[in-house]
Amino acid sequence: MKLLELIETIQQHHPEVGETAIVKALNRAQDDFTAKTEIIEAIAEVVLVKDKRWYDLDPGMLTVKRVEIDNISIKRLIYPPKEGDKT
């Protein structure tokens, strides 16, 4: 179904709602659907810096499924690290 068809269908049941409000609601619903179903996947690459532990990730990234360095999978840290950052 195309956007215009969705808008027309919604306005048949809710004629008082404007097109802009419907488009915003549909966009929120789409974002919610993709987050819950994890239908969209992406790969992020980060340049590692010696003695640096914390890196900023894309704010749109919802979950991290796997971390690899040189094709080696890094296991998830369950407990807090024994040492703090050097910087």
Buried (B, 14 or more C-beta within 10 A) or exposed (E): EEEEEBBEEBBEEEEEEEEEEBBEEBEEEEEEEEEEEEEEEEEEEEEEEEEEEEEEEEEEEEEEEEEEEEEEEEEEEEEEEEEEEEE
